[in-house]
Amino acid sequence: MTREQKIRYAAESSHHSIDSIRRIADRNEENLDLMVKVADGLAEQNLRERAMSMS
């Protein structure tokens, strides 16, 4: 995933704007990687919850 894709993904998965995510990433690239990991975890949790509600 490119840096810009990570920024968009993190913004879409949170209540933050693309610009605010970009500013955070500009300060420290590790922050962007962490936000992507959190977004992945939230997406995974959402899928699990949806699967459980369907069963």
N, CA, C and O atoms as a GROMACS GRO file, in nm:
protein
  220
    1MET      N    1   0.085  -0.118   0.000
    1MET     CA    2   0.000   0.000   0.000
    1MET      C    3   0.090   0.124   0.000
    1MET      O    4   0.186   0.132   0.077
    2THR      N    5   0.059   0.218  -0.085
    2THR     CA    6   0.139   0.341  -0.089
    2THR      C    7   0.107   0.428   0.033
    2THR      O    8   0.010   0.404   0.105
    3ARG      N    9   0.190   0.528   0.054
    3ARG     CA   10   0.168   0.618   0.167
    3ARG      C   11   0.032   0.688   0.155
    3ARG      O   12  -0.041   0.700   0.253
    4GLU      N   13   0.000   0.732   0.035
    4GLU     CA   14  -0.128   0.802   0.014
    4GLU      C   15  -0.246   0.708   0.036
    4GLU      O   16  -0.348   0.749   0.091
    5GLN      N   17  -0.232   0.583  -0.006
    5GLN     CA   18  -0.339   0.485   0.018
    5GLN      C   19  -0.358   0.461   0.169
    5GLN      O   20  -0.470   0.449   0.217
    6LYS      N   21  -0.247   0.454   0.241
    6LYS     CA   22  -0.254   0.436   0.386
    6LYS      C   23  -0.327   0.554   0.451
    6LYS      O   24  -0.409   0.536   0.541
    7ILE      N   25  -0.294   0.675   0.405
    7ILE     CA   26  -0.356   0.795   0.461
    7ILE      C   27  -0.506   0.792   0.436
    7ILE      O   28  -0.584   0.819   0.527
    8ARG      N   29  -0.546   0.761   0.316
    8ARG     CA   30  -0.690   0.755   0.283
    8ARG      C   31  -0.761   0.645   0.362
    8ARG      O   32  -0.871   0.665   0.412
    9TYR      N   33  -0.697   0.530   0.372
    9TYR     CA   34  -0.755   0.417   0.446
    9TYR      C   35  -0.774   0.453   0.593
    9TYR      O   36  -0.879   0.427   0.650
   10ALA      N   37  -0.672   0.513   0.653
   10ALA     CA   38  -0.682   0.552   0.793
   10ALA      C   39  -0.790   0.657   0.814
   10ALA      O   40  -0.862   0.653   0.913
   11ALA      N   41  -0.802   0.750   0.721
   11ALA     CA   42  -0.904   0.855   0.732
   11ALA      C   43  -1.044   0.796   0.717
   11ALA      O   44  -1.136   0.833   0.790
   12GLU      N   45  -1.060   0.705   0.622
   12GLU     CA   46  -1.192   0.644   0.601
   12GLU      C   47  -1.234   0.560   0.720
   12GLU      O   48  -1.354   0.544   0.746
   13SER      N   49  -1.138   0.506   0.793
   13SER     CA   50  -1.167   0.418   0.905
   13SER      C   51  -1.178   0.492   1.038
   13SER      O   52  -1.197   0.431   1.143
   14SER      N   53  -1.166   0.624   1.033
   14SER     CA   54  -1.171   0.702   1.156
   14SER      C   55  -1.257   0.825   1.134
   14SER      O   56  -1.314   0.846   1.026
   15HIS      N   57  -1.267   0.905   1.236
   15HIS     CA   58  -1.342   1.031   1.224
   15HIS      C   59  -1.251   1.148   1.188
   15HIS      O   60  -1.292   1.264   1.195
   16HIS      N   61  -1.127   1.118   1.149
   16HIS     CA   62  -1.030   1.222   1.115
   16HIS      C   63  -1.031   1.250   0.965
   16HIS      O   64  -1.063   1.163   0.884
   17SER      N   65  -0.996   1.371   0.930
   17SER     CA   66  -0.988   1.409   0.788
   17SER      C   67  -0.856   1.358   0.729
   17SER      O   68  -0.762   1.325   0.801
   18ILE      N   69  -0.853   1.353   0.597
   18ILE     CA   70  -0.730   1.313   0.528
   18ILE      C   71  -0.617   1.408   0.564
   18ILE      O   72  -0.504   1.365   0.584
   19ASP      N   73  -0.646   1.538   0.572
   19ASP     CA   74  -0.543   1.636   0.605
   19ASP      C   75  -0.486   1.613   0.745
   19ASP      O   76  -0.365   1.624   0.765
   20SER      N   77  -0.572   1.582   0.841
   20SER     CA   78  -0.521   1.560   0.977
   20SER      C   79  -0.437   1.432   0.984
   20SER      O   80  -0.336   1.429   1.054
   21ILE      N   81  -0.479   1.329   0.913
   21ILE     CA   82  -0.399   1.205   0.908
   21ILE      C   83  -0.265   1.234   0.842
   21ILE      O   84  -0.162   1.184   0.888
   22ARG      N   85  -0.265   1.312   0.736
   22ARG     CA   86  -0.140   1.346   0.666
   22ARG      C   87  -0.045   1.422   0.758
   22ARG      O   88   0.075   1.396   0.759
   23ARG      N   89  -0.100   1.517   0.836
   23ARG     CA   90  -0.014   1.593   0.930
   23ARG      C   91   0.046   1.501   1.035
   23ARG      O   92   0.164   1.515   1.070
   24ILE      N   93  -0.032   1.407   1.086
   24ILE     CA   94   0.019   1.312   1.185
   24ILE      C   95   0.129   1.227   1.122
   24ILE      O   96   0.233   1.204   1.184
   25ALA      N   97   0.106   1.180   1.000
   25ALA     CA   98   0.205   1.097   0.931
   25ALA      C   99   0.331   1.176   0.900
   25ALA      O  100   0.441   1.120   0.903
   26ASP      N  101   0.317   1.304   0.870
   26ASP     CA  102   0.434   1.387   0.842
   26ASP      C  103   0.525   1.398   0.963
   26ASP      O  104   0.647   1.406   0.950
   27ARG      N  105   0.466   1.399   1.081
   27ARG     CA  106   0.546   1.409   1.204
   27ARG      C  107   0.623   1.280   1.231
   27ARG      O  108   0.736   1.283   1.279
   28ASN      N  109   0.560   1.166   1.200
   28ASN     CA  110   0.624   1.039   1.229
   28ASN      C  111   0.555   0.930   1.146
   28ASN      O  112   0.437   0.903   1.164
   29GLU      N  113   0.630   0.870   1.056
   29GLU     CA  114   0.573   0.768   0.966
   29GLU      C  115   0.522   0.646   1.042
   29GLU      O  116   0.429   0.579   0.997
   30GLU      N  117   0.580   0.618   1.158
   30GLU     CA  118   0.533   0.505   1.238
   30GLU      C  119   0.390   0.527   1.285
   30GLU      O  120   0.314   0.432   1.303
   31ASN      N  121   0.352   0.653   1.306
   31ASN     CA  122   0.213   0.683   1.344
   31ASN      C  123   0.117   0.637   1.236
   31ASN      O  124   0.010   0.582   1.266
   32LEU      N  125   0.153   0.658   1.111
   32LEU     CA  126   0.067   0.616   1.000
   32LEU      C  127   0.053   0.465   0.998
   32LEU      O  128  -0.057   0.413   0.980
   33ASP      N  129   0.164   0.394   1.016
   33ASP     CA  130   0.158   0.248   1.020
   33ASP      C  131   0.070   0.199   1.134
   33ASP      O  132  -0.004   0.102   1.118
   34LEU      N  133   0.079   0.265   1.247
   34LEU     CA  134  -0.004   0.228   1.362
   34LEU      C  135  -0.152   0.254   1.333
   34LEU      O  136  -0.237   0.172   1.369
   35MET      N  137  -0.183   0.365   1.269
   35MET     CA  138  -0.323   0.395   1.235
   35MET      C  139  -0.379   0.292   1.138
   35MET      O  140  -0.497   0.257   1.146
   36VAL      N  141  -0.296   0.243   1.046
   36VAL     CA  142  -0.339   0.140   0.951
   36VAL      C  143  -0.367   0.010   1.027
   36VAL      O  144  -0.465  -0.059   0.999
   37LYS      N  145  -0.280  -0.025   1.123
   37LYS     CA  146  -0.302  -0.146   1.202
   37LYS      C  147  -0.431  -0.137   1.283
   37LYS      O  148  -0.505  -0.234   1.294
   38VAL      N  149  -0.458  -0.022   1.338
   38VAL     CA  150  -0.581  -0.001   1.414
   38VAL      C  151  -0.702  -0.014   1.321
   38VAL      O  152  -0.801  -0.077   1.356
   39ALA      N  153  -0.694   0.047   1.204
   39ALA     CA  154  -0.804   0.038   1.108
   39ALA      C  155  -0.828  -0.106   1.066
   39ALA      O  156  -0.942  -0.149   1.052
   40ASP      N  157  -0.720  -0.182   1.046
   40ASP     CA  158  -0.734  -0.324   1.012
   40ASP      C  159  -0.804  -0.400   1.124
   40ASP      O  160  -0.891  -0.482   1.099
   41GLY      N  161  -0.765  -0.371   1.247
   41GLY     CA  162  -0.826  -0.437   1.363
   41GLY      C  163  -0.973  -0.404   1.376
   41GLY      O  164  -1.054  -0.491   1.408
   42LEU      N  165  -1.009  -0.279   1.352
   42LEU     CA  166  -1.149  -0.239   1.359
   42LEU      C  167  -1.231  -0.306   1.249
   42LEU      O  168  -1.345  -0.348   1.273
   43ALA      N  169  -1.175  -0.317   1.130
   43ALA     CA  170  -1.244  -0.382   1.020
   43ALA      C  171  -1.264  -0.530   1.051
   43ALA      O  172  -1.371  -0.586   1.026
   44GLU      N  173  -1.163  -0.593   1.106
   44GLU     CA  174  -1.173  -0.735   1.141
   44GLU      C  175  -1.277  -0.757   1.251
   44GLU      O  176  -1.356  -0.851   1.244
   45GLN      N  177  -1.278  -0.671   1.350
   45GLN     CA  178  -1.375  -0.681   1.458
   45GLN      C  179  -1.517  -0.662   1.405
   45GLN      O  180  -1.608  -0.734   1.446
   46ASN      N  181  -1.536  -0.567   1.315
   46ASN     CA  182  -1.666  -0.542   1.256
   46ASN      C  183  -1.715  -0.665   1.179
   46ASN      O  184  -1.832  -0.702   1.189
   47LEU      N  185  -1.626  -0.728   1.103
   47LEU     CA  186  -1.664  -0.848   1.030
   47LEU      C  187  -1.704  -0.961   1.124
   47LEU      O  188  -1.802  -1.031   1.098
   48ARG      N  189  -1.629  -0.978   1.232
   48ARG     CA  190  -1.663  -1.082   1.330
   48ARG      C  191  -1.799  -1.057   1.392
   48ARG      O  192  -1.879  -1.149   1.407
   49GLU      N  193  -1.824  -0.932   1.428
   49GLU     CA  194  -1.953  -0.898   1.490
   49GLU      C  195  -2.067  -0.921   1.392
   49GLU      O  196  -2.173  -0.971   1.432
   50ARG      N  197  -2.048  -0.887   1.268
   50ARG     CA  198  -2.152  -0.908   1.167
   50ARG      C  199  -2.177  -1.057   1.145
   50ARG      O  200  -2.291  -1.100   1.130
   51ALA      N  201  -2.071  -1.136   1.144
   51ALA     CA  202  -2.084  -1.281   1.126
   51ALA      C  203  -2.160  -1.341   1.243
   51ALA      O  204  -2.246  -1.428   1.224
   52MET      N  205  -2.131  -1.297   1.363
   52MET     CA  206  -2.198  -1.350   1.482
   52MET      C  207  -2.346  -1.311   1.483
   52MET      O  208  -2.431  -1.388   1.527
   53SER      N  209  -2.376  -1.193   1.435
   53SER     CA  210  -2.516  -1.149   1.436
   53SER      C  211  -2.597  -1.222   1.329
   53SER      O  212  -2.719  -1.230   1.339
   54MET      N  213  -2.530  -1.275   1.228
   54MET     CA  214  -2.600  -1.347   1.122
   54MET      C  215  -2.625  -1.493   1.159
   54MET      O  216  -2.710  -1.559   1.099
   55SER      N  217  -2.551  -1.544   1.256
   55SER     CA  218  -2.567  -1.686   1.292
   55SER      C  219  -2.672  -1.709   1.395
   55SER      O  220  -2.696  -1.823   1.435
   0.00000   0.00000   0.00000
